[in-house]
Amino acid sequence: MTARIEHKLNVFHQRCLRKILKVTYKDHITNEEILLWANSRKLSNIVTERRFRMAGHILRLPDHRAAKVTISWTPADGRRKTGRPK
C-alpha cells in the first residue's frame, strides 16, 4: 500500500468517525482523541493486519488453487511495441 492510499484511507475513516460521533473540526479535537472515543485504530493498520492474515490463509492452500498460483505469478518478459496501436 502506498503512502498516498494509506493517507486517503485514514482521512476517510476519520471523517466517518467524526460524523458518527457528531464532532466538527471547529471543536478542536485531535484525531487520536476521536480514535480513543470510538475505541478504534487507524484504518490503514487494520487493513494491513487483515492482509497479512489473508496471506497466511493463502499460503497454506494447495499449490493448484488459483489464489496460490496468483501469488507466485510473474508477468511475461515481452514488451509492447512503442507508439500508437495499429
N, CA, C and O atoms as a DFTB+ gen file, in Angstrom:
344 C
 N C O
     1  1       0.852      -1.170       0.000
     2  2       0.000       0.000       0.000
     3  2       0.902       1.239       0.000
     4  3       1.827       1.351       0.804
     5  1       0.617       2.144      -0.899
     6  2       1.424       3.354      -0.976
     7  2       1.041       4.313       0.160
     8  3      -0.023       4.188       0.766
     9  1       1.905       5.240       0.420
    10  2       1.652       6.215       1.489
    11  2       0.442       7.077       1.157
    12  3      -0.299       7.485       2.051
    13  1       0.243       7.351      -0.124
    14  2      -0.891       8.181      -0.534
    15  2      -2.220       7.465      -0.279
    16  3      -3.165       8.063       0.236
    17  1      -2.284       6.197      -0.638
    18  2      -3.505       5.412      -0.409
    19  2      -3.748       5.261       1.088
    20  3      -4.885       5.361       1.552
    21  1      -2.686       5.021       1.837
    22  2      -2.804       4.891       3.290
    23  2      -3.364       6.173       3.900
    24  3      -4.230       6.124       4.773
    25  1      -2.872       7.305       3.444
    26  2      -3.348       8.591       3.953
    27  2      -4.826       8.793       3.614
    28  3      -5.601       9.239       4.460
    29  1      -5.216       8.468       2.383
    30  2      -6.605       8.638       1.972
    31  2      -7.536       7.745       2.786
    32  3      -8.633       8.168       3.151
    33  1      -7.110       6.514       3.074
    34  2      -7.914       5.620       3.914
    35  2      -8.126       6.207       5.300
    36  3      -9.239       6.209       5.825
    37  1      -7.036       6.707       5.887
    38  2      -7.136       7.262       7.237
    39  2      -8.001       8.519       7.272
    40  3      -8.747       8.731       8.228
    41  1      -7.906       9.352       6.236
    42  2      -8.721      10.564       6.177
    43  2     -10.201      10.196       6.094
    44  3     -11.033      10.769       6.797
    45  1     -10.517       9.234       5.228
    46  2     -11.905       8.793       5.087
    47  2     -12.436       8.231       6.409
    48  3     -13.561       8.529       6.810
    49  1     -11.623       7.421       7.076
    50  2     -12.030       6.803       8.341
    51  2     -12.284       7.876       9.404
    52  3     -13.273       7.812      10.134
    53  1     -11.385       8.861       9.485
    54  2     -11.554       9.922      10.482
    55  2     -12.801      10.750      10.190
    56  3     -13.519      11.141      11.110
    57  1     -13.058      11.016       8.905
    58  2     -14.238      11.795       8.545
    59  2     -15.506      11.047       8.945
    60  3     -16.447      11.645       9.465
    61  1     -15.527       9.734       8.701
    62  2     -16.704       8.937       9.081
    63  2     -16.885       8.906      10.593
    64  3     -18.006       9.043      11.083
    65  1     -15.794       8.729      11.337
    66  2     -15.892       8.697      12.793
    67  2     -16.382      10.034      13.342
    68  3     -17.181      10.063      14.278
    69  1     -15.913      11.131      12.774
    70  2     -16.361      12.451      13.222
    71  2     -17.845      12.640      12.955
    72  3     -18.546      13.236      13.773
    73  1     -18.337      12.141      11.824
    74  2     -19.770      12.254      11.538
    75  2     -20.583      11.394      12.489
    76  3     -21.636      11.814      12.967
    77  1     -20.092      10.180      12.768
    78  2     -20.809       9.287      13.677
    79  2     -20.880       9.883      15.077
    80  3     -21.929       9.854      15.721
    81  1     -19.752      10.426      15.543
    82  2     -19.693      10.996      16.894
    83  2     -20.209      12.435      16.950
    84  3     -20.257      13.031      18.027
    85  1     -20.596      13.001      15.798
    86  2     -21.115      14.369      15.701
    87  2     -20.120      15.383      16.258
    88  3     -20.473      16.258      17.049
    89  1     -18.868      15.240      15.824
    90  2     -17.808      16.152      16.225
    91  2     -17.353      16.904      14.981
    92  3     -17.069      16.287      13.954
    93  1     -17.281      18.220      15.061
    94  2     -16.816      19.009      13.930
    95  2     -15.361      19.402      14.154
    96  3     -14.823      19.253      15.251
    97  1     -14.736      19.905      13.094
    98  2     -13.351      20.347      13.215
    99  2     -13.252      21.626      14.045
   100  3     -12.184      21.940      14.570
   101  1     -14.347      22.360      14.166
   102  2     -14.357      23.573      14.977
   103  2     -14.205      23.266      16.466
   104  3     -13.839      24.145      17.247
   105  1     -14.484      22.024      16.859
   106  2     -14.360      21.632      18.265
   107  2     -12.911      21.435      18.691
   108  3     -12.637      21.291      19.882
   109  1     -11.982      21.426      17.743
   110  2     -10.551      21.282      18.009
   111  2     -10.238      20.023      18.816
   112  3      -9.535      20.079      19.825
   113  1     -10.764      18.899      18.363
   114  2     -10.482      17.609      18.997
   115  2      -9.563      16.840      18.057
   116  3      -9.846      16.718      16.865
   117  1      -8.470      16.327      18.592
   118  2      -7.475      15.665      17.755
   119  2      -7.995      14.330      17.237
   120  3      -8.942      13.752      17.770
   121  1      -7.341      13.864      16.182
   122  2      -7.718      12.572      15.603
   123  2      -7.468      11.426      16.582
   124  3      -8.223      10.454      16.612
   125  1      -6.412      11.543      17.379
   126  2      -6.118      10.493      18.360
   127  2      -7.230      10.381      19.395
   128  3      -7.601       9.280      19.803
   129  1      -7.765      11.536      19.821
   130  2      -8.871      11.511      20.783
   131  2     -10.119      10.894      20.169
   132  3     -10.847      10.158      20.834
   133  1     -10.362      11.198      18.893
   134  2     -11.522      10.617      18.209
   135  2     -11.385       9.098      18.150
   136  3     -12.355       8.372      18.364
   137  1     -10.179       8.627      17.859
   138  2      -9.955       7.175      17.800
   139  2     -10.162       6.538      19.178
   140  3     -10.699       5.435      19.277
   141  1      -9.738       7.227      20.232
   142  2      -9.941       6.701      21.586
   143  2     -11.422       6.659      21.944
   144  3     -11.895       5.685      22.528
   145  1     -12.148       7.708      21.596
   146  2     -13.581       7.750      21.889
   147  2     -14.319       6.632      21.159
   148  3     -15.241       6.026      21.703
   149  1     -13.904       6.366      19.923
   150  2     -14.567       5.345      19.112
   151  2     -14.029       3.945      19.407
   152  3     -14.533       2.957      18.871
   153  1     -13.013       3.862      20.253
   154  2     -12.380       2.580      20.579
   155  2     -11.929       1.891      19.292
   156  3     -12.245       0.726      19.053
   157  1     -11.182       2.635      18.465
   158  2     -10.780       2.155      17.152
   159  2      -9.300       2.429      16.938
   160  3      -8.636       3.046      17.771
   161  1      -8.793       1.952      15.793
   162  2      -7.409       2.197      15.386
   163  2      -7.424       2.812      14.002
   164  3      -8.482       2.933      13.386
   165  1      -6.252       3.204      13.505
   166  2      -6.177       3.732      12.149
   167  2      -6.598       2.650      11.169
   168  3      -6.249       1.481      11.332
   169  1      -7.343       3.044      10.164
   170  2      -7.862       2.084       9.201
   171  2      -6.747       1.426       8.408
   172  3      -6.863       0.255       8.048
   173  1      -5.677       2.143       8.129
   174  2      -4.567       1.551       7.378
   175  2      -3.922       0.412       8.168
   176  3      -3.491      -0.580       7.580
   177  1      -3.851       0.545       9.498
   178  2      -3.304      -0.538      10.321
   179  2      -4.214      -1.767      10.301
   180  3      -3.735      -2.901      10.265
   181  1      -5.516      -1.538      10.323
   182  2      -6.473      -2.641      10.290
   183  2      -6.380      -3.373       8.960
   184  3      -6.396      -4.603       8.921
   185  1      -6.281      -2.609       7.861
   186  2      -6.195      -3.218       6.532
   187  2      -4.909      -4.034       6.398
   188  3      -4.933      -5.146       5.870
   189  1      -3.797      -3.490       6.868
   190  2      -2.520      -4.210       6.797
   191  2      -2.572      -5.507       7.582
   192  3      -2.099      -6.542       7.111
   193  1      -3.143      -5.457       8.773
   194  2      -3.255      -6.661       9.602
   195  2      -4.108      -7.721       8.913
   196  3      -3.758      -8.901       8.922
   197  1      -5.218      -7.312       8.320
   198  2      -6.096      -8.269       7.651
   199  2      -5.462      -8.820       6.380
   200  3      -5.702      -9.974       6.026
   201  1      -4.660      -8.019       5.690
   202  2      -3.952      -8.524       4.515
   203  2      -2.966      -9.618       4.900
   204  3      -2.873     -10.642       4.222
   205  1      -2.228      -9.402       5.991
   206  2      -1.285     -10.422       6.459
   207  2      -2.019     -11.694       6.861
   208  3      -1.554     -12.798       6.578
   209  1      -3.152     -11.544       7.512
   210  2      -3.943     -12.701       7.925
   211  2      -4.411     -13.492       6.700
   212  3      -4.352     -14.722       6.685
   213  1      -4.881     -12.762       5.661
   214  2      -5.333     -13.415       4.441
   215  2      -4.178     -14.097       3.720
   216  3      -4.345     -15.185       3.170
   217  1      -3.008     -13.462       3.719
   218  2      -1.836     -14.066       3.092
   219  2      -1.474     -15.384       3.774
   220  3      -1.059     -16.334       3.111
   221  1      -1.628     -15.442       5.082
   222  2      -1.367     -16.688       5.805
   223  2      -2.299     -17.797       5.369
   224  3      -1.880     -18.946       5.231
   225  1      -3.569     -17.462       5.150
   226  2      -4.526     -18.468       4.679
   227  2      -4.170     -18.935       3.271
   228  3      -4.231     -20.129       2.976
   229  1      -3.800     -18.002       2.407
   230  2      -3.495     -18.342       1.016
   231  2      -2.241     -19.197       0.929
   232  3      -2.184     -20.124       0.122
   233  1      -1.241     -18.903       1.742
   234  2      -0.001     -19.675       1.701
   235  2      -0.195     -21.125       2.150
   236  3       0.596     -21.996       1.787
   237  1      -1.234     -21.387       2.929
   238  2      -1.497     -22.755       3.372
   239  2      -2.344     -23.550       2.369
   240  3      -2.566     -24.745       2.562
   241  1      -2.815     -22.897       1.304
   242  2      -3.615     -23.581       0.297
   243  2      -2.754     -24.543      -0.520
   244  3      -1.534     -24.384      -0.574
   245  1      -3.377     -25.544      -1.158
   246  2      -2.623     -26.411      -2.071
   247  2      -2.094     -25.608      -3.261
   248  3      -2.629     -24.552      -3.596
   249  1      -1.034     -26.124      -3.894
   250  2      -0.362     -25.380      -4.961
   251  2      -1.216     -25.197      -6.207
   252  3      -0.950     -24.279      -6.982
   253  1      -2.228     -26.025      -6.436
   254  2      -3.015     -25.922      -7.663
   255  2      -4.153     -24.903      -7.557
   256  3      -4.787     -24.606      -8.570
   257  1      -4.430     -24.368      -6.387
   258  2      -5.521     -23.398      -6.218
   259  2      -5.152     -22.064      -6.859
   260  3      -3.992     -21.650      -6.841
   261  1      -6.165     -21.394      -7.429
   262  2      -5.932     -20.164      -8.187
   263  2      -5.321     -19.057      -7.332
   264  3      -4.449     -18.328      -7.805
   265  1      -5.761     -18.921      -6.091
   266  2      -5.234     -17.865      -5.222
   267  2      -3.744     -18.067      -4.955
   268  3      -2.986     -17.099      -4.902
   269  1      -3.328     -19.307      -4.789
   270  2      -1.919     -19.604      -4.525
   271  2      -1.079     -19.375      -5.778
   272  3       0.054     -18.900      -5.697
   273  1      -1.641     -19.717      -6.933
   274  2      -0.914     -19.542      -8.193
   275  2      -0.687     -18.054      -8.470
   276  3       0.382     -17.676      -8.948
   277  1      -1.672     -17.210      -8.179
   278  2      -1.532     -15.791      -8.476
   279  2      -0.464     -15.114      -7.618
   280  3       0.110     -14.107      -8.031
   281  1      -0.196     -15.647      -6.444
   282  2       0.845     -15.044      -5.602
   283  2       2.219     -15.246      -6.224
   284  3       3.052     -14.340      -6.176
   285  1       2.475     -16.415      -6.807
   286  2       3.789     -16.696      -7.376
   287  2       3.891     -16.331      -8.857
   288  3       4.944     -16.534      -9.461
   289  1       2.822     -15.796      -9.459
   290  2       2.807     -15.459     -10.881
   291  2       3.661     -14.240     -11.160
   292  3       3.636     -13.267     -10.407
   293  1       4.418     -14.296     -12.248
   294  2       5.168     -13.132     -12.704
   295  2       4.761     -12.850     -14.145
   296  3       4.506     -13.790     -14.897
   297  1       4.692     -11.603     -14.548
   298  2       4.288     -11.286     -15.910
   299  2       5.319     -11.761     -16.924
   300  3       6.480     -11.994     -16.588
   301  1       4.874     -11.903     -18.176
   302  2       5.769     -12.354     -19.240
   303  2       6.873     -11.332     -19.459
   304  3       6.736     -10.160     -19.109
   305  1       7.957     -11.794     -20.036
   306  2       9.123     -10.953     -20.235
   307  2       8.972     -10.029     -21.442
   308  3       9.749      -9.088     -21.596
   309  1       7.985     -10.285     -22.298
   310  2       7.823      -9.499     -23.508
   311  2       7.410      -8.066     -23.240
   312  3       6.932      -7.737     -22.154
   313  1       7.597      -7.221     -24.233
   314  2       7.226      -5.818     -24.107
   315  2       6.320      -5.438     -25.277
   316  3       6.388      -6.032     -26.354
   317  1       5.490      -4.457     -25.047
   318  2       4.659      -3.944     -26.124
   319  2       5.477      -3.050     -27.028
   320  3       6.503      -2.503     -26.625
   321  1       5.007      -2.909     -28.264
   322  2       5.682      -2.026     -29.202
   323  2       5.387      -0.577     -28.806
   324  3       4.343      -0.273     -28.229
   325  1       6.334       0.307     -29.132
   326  2       6.120       1.719     -28.831
   327  2       5.206       2.334     -29.873
   328  3       5.116       1.849     -31.001
   329  1       4.542       3.386     -29.494
   330  2       3.696       4.105     -30.421
   331  2       2.242       3.680     -30.342
   332  3       1.853       2.839     -29.531
   333  1       1.454       4.291     -31.213
   334  2       0.009       4.029     -31.237
   335  2      -0.249       2.669     -31.842
   336  3       0.399       2.294     -32.819
   337  1      -1.218       1.899     -31.260
   338  2      -1.543       0.606     -31.845
   339  2      -2.136       0.777     -33.232
   340  3      -2.794       1.778     -33.514
   341  1      -1.904      -0.199     -34.097
   342  2      -2.447      -0.137     -35.455
   343  2      -3.912      -0.491     -35.454
   344  3      -4.547      -0.494     -36.508
